[in-house]
Amino acid sequence: MSCRTLNLNLLLTLNPRLHTRIGELRPKFRLRNTVQRSRFLCSDSVQLNVSTYSGLFEKRNRSSPNASTLELPLLPFQVDEVLVPCERKTLHLYEARYISLLEESLYRKKKLFVHFVLEPIVISDSTDGESFAARYGCLVAIENVERLEVGALVSIRGICRVKIVEFVQADPYLLGVTVPMLDNIPEDASKISSKVVELMEALSGLNSLEIKLKAPKESLLQTDIANSLMWAEMEPSVDCDKAFVPSLAERVAFAALQPVSGSNQSELLRLQKEKLRAMDVKDTWERLENSLKLVKDNISMVAAKLAIQSVEVQ
């Protein structure tokens, strides 16, 4: 399980003379004409003061009024830190704004918040500054909190993909309205079920091989694959609208997108690309097929490493 320290300086280090506009691709937001740009203040961290202006972000495409929504704190990351459903991650939160976000999530938002990617984009009518798209949103549940002298270690679990449809505030932390993004309902349920079983069997085989690999002493006894698959097989006990809980097939497909012990940089880069593709896919069958191919490739890769390992032992 990886542990990452979150510092917005590393995420959005901007020249204080620049003005930056947040542009949303799907759905789209725009700044009202009365306030064309918002200034990011660069000191010990970046701030976007939205509360100063009433209705600063104007939503172009509204979601269906009957859609399930959750208003939750939003935690931004770089694109190489995308989180997928079923995945677990440990964060070191220590800045005051993120401790406030943690308290809000723990005591007023049922241990939920949204992990999302703030991705740089190019807008044709932009004359200066940088624009960003809020993408790859993932509803997360807080599983454990360890208080430290400086901040806290927070263990989180990805639940489902979400779309941010409205920004509500930015101070002291981002807050927004989200809707669930679930797969299209498959027509052939039996076909999907057989593919889920095939993928689960492949994951079990991969896990059996992985635990035979030599691992660093600090490695967890349970692999990331086993941990995510175990969580996927259970009905998630999340205190929110059931519309935010993905199907078993969707959960198992995402459970396959976990790093294998001893992965090199090239293998991790491929996994990153697969995670981004899986977050964009809306068809369960397509994601299951992609995940199964990845798992089979990983089985071949681990088997090769085990062969080399056995030769080195001799």
N, C-alpha and C positions, 0 to 999 in steps of 0.2 A: 504494500500500500504506500503510495507516494505521499509525501508531505510537502506542500508548497506554501511559501510565505507570500502573502498578497500585499503588495505595495503599489498604489496607483501611480507613483512616480515612474515605476518600471513599465507600467502599462501605457500611460499617456503623457510622456514627457514632451511638453510643448513650449515653444518660444512664447514668452509672455506678451510679445507684441502682436502675436497672431490672434485673429478671431476665428473661432471654430463653430461650425454648424453641424448639428446632428441631423443626418438625412436617413430616413427609414425606407428601406426598399419594399418590404412586404410585412405589414401594411406601410403606407407612406405617411409621413408627417411633414409638415412644413411650418416654418416660423411665420407668424402673422406679420403683415407689412409694417406694423407699428414698431416692431423690434426685429430688425433684419438679421442680427447676429447676436449670439451670446458669448460672453468672454469667459474663457477658462482661466482661472487665477492660478498661477504657478508659484507656490511657496513650498511648504513641505509636502503638499499633495494637490491634486487638481480638484477644483470645485466648479460646478455649473449651477448658478443661482436661478432656478426656474420659478421658485415661489414668489419672487419679487414681481413677476408679471402674471396677471390673471389670464389663463388660457394661452400660454405662450406657444404650446404645441397644438396645431390644428390638425385633426385627423381627417384624411381624405376618404378613406374607405372604412366605414363602420362595420363591425361584425353584426351578425344577426342578433336582434334583441333577446332572442330565446337561448342564445349560446351561454354555456356555463362560463363564469368568469371568476377570477381570483385576483384581489388586489394585494400584491406582495412586494417585499423588498427585492431589489435587483442587484446582483453582484457581477460586475463586468470582468472579462478575461480576454487575453489575446487569442487569436484563432488557433494557435497550437495547443491551447488548453481546453478545447471543447470537451464537454462532459456528455455522455450518452446515458439513456435510461439503463438501470441495473448496475451501473458503474459506481464504485465507491472511491472517495478521495478524502484526504485529510488536509485541512487548511490551517495555516497559522495566521490568525487575525490579531492585529495589535494596534492599528490606528483607531483613534477615538470614534470615527464615523462607522467603522466596521464593527466595533464593539457595540455601538448603538444599534446597528442592523441586527447583530446577533441577539441582543436583548429583545428587540421587537419581534423577531422570528420565534424566539423561545416562549415568550409570555403572552403575545397577542396575535400571533399568526400560526399557531398550532405546529410549531417547529418546522415551518416551511419557508423557503424563499426561492428565487430563480437565479440560476447560473446561466449567463449568456455571454456571447462573443461580441465584442465591439470591433467591427471589421472596417478598415479604411476603404473608402470607395471614391470613385471619380464622378462628379456631377458636372455636366456640360456647362451649366449656367453659373458655376462657381468661379468667381474672379480671384478669390484669395482664401487662405486658410485651408483646413482639411475637413473632410466630411466622413462620417462614420455610419455604418448600418448595424442595428442591433439584430443579430442573427443567432441561430442555433440555441434558442432558449430551452432550458431543461429545468422542470420543477424538481427541487431536491428536498429531501427530508433530513433533518439533523438527527443523527443516530447517537452521537456521544459528544460531550464537551469536557475538555480537561483544562481547568483554569491554571494559568501560569503566572509567574511574577510579572511578565510582560505579555499581555494578551491572553489568548486561549487557542488550544488545538481543537479544531472542530471537525468531526468525522461526518461526512454527508453521503447520501445515496441518491443517485438519479432516479426519478420516478417516470416522467413522461416528457415528451417534447411539448413546448408551449410557444405561442406567438405573443409578443408584446404588442398590444393594440393601442395603448395609451400610456404616456408618461405623466405621472401625477405630481412628483416632486423630485428634487435633486439634492436637497439639503435637509438633514446632514448626510443622507444616503439616497440613492435612487429608489423610487417607488413607482410601480406601474400596474396596469390592469392587463391580465393575461387570459388567453383562452387555450384550451387543449388542442393539440395537433395529433390526431390519431389516424391510423391507416384507413384507406377505403375498405369497406366491408367486402371480403372475398366471396365470390359466387359459389365456389366449390370448397365447402368446409372440409370434406373428407380428404381432398388433395392436400390442403394446408396441413391437416393433422398428421398425415403420413410424412410430410416434409419436416415438421417439427420433431417427430420421433427420430427421423434420420439425423437431424442436426444434434439432438440431445445425445444420441449414441456416439456421434463423432466427437462431441465435446468431452464425453466421459472417457473416450479413448485417448484424446489429447491430454487430459488431466492425468491419466495413468502414466503416460510417457513423461510428462513434465516433472512429476514428483521423483522420477528416477534421476533427473539431472542433478549434478552438483550445484548447490546453491550457497550463497554467502550466509554466514552464521546469523546475520540480522534478518534474513528472509522469514516471512511468516510461514507457519506450518501449512496453512491452507492457501492454495493458489488463487490468483484473481479470477481465473476461469471458474473454479469450483465455487467460490464465494458468490459470484454473480449468478451462476446457474441455479444455485440453491435458492437465492432470493427470487429469481424469475419464476421458479416452479411454485412458489407459494403465492397465495392471493395477498397482494400488498395491503398491510394494515395502515393505511394513511388516512388521517382525519380530514378528508376533503370530499368534494363532489366525485362520485364514481366516474363521471365523464373524464376525469383526469387519470384514470387507471387504464393503461393499455392492455390489450388482450394477451393471453399466454403466448401466442405465436409471435407477437411483436416483442414481448419481453425476452423470449429465448433468442430471437434473432440478434437483439442488442447485447445479450449476455456473451455472445461469441466474440465481441469486439473488445477483448481485454489483452493486455500484454502477456507474452509468454516469458517465463524466466530466462534470463540470459540473452534477451533479444538485442541485436546490434542496432546501430543507428539507422541503417537502411530498412531493417524490419520494422522498427518503430515508426519510421516515416510512412511506410506503406499502411500500417495500422491507422495512423492519423488520417490518411486520405480515405480509408474505408469508413472511418467514423464520420467524417464530413459527408461522404456520399450517403451513408445510412440515414443521417439526419435529414437529408433532402428527399429521400425516397418516400413515396406515399403508398406503395404497393407492397403488401406483406409478402407475397410470393417472391417478388424480386429481391427483397432484403434477405429472406431466408436463403435464396440461391446464392447471393453474394457472400453471406456469412458462412455457408457450407463450403464454398470454394476456399475461403480464407482459412477455415479450420483444417481442411484437407492439406492445404499447402503448409500449414504450421505443423501438422502431424509428420509430414515428410521432412521438414526442417529439423524438428526435435529428434526424429529417428536418426537422422544423419549425425547430429551432435552426440547422440548416445553412442553411435558406432565409433566416433572419434574418441569419445571418453573411455570406452572399453579398451581401445588400442593403447591409449596413454597409460591406463592402469597396468596393463601387461608390461 
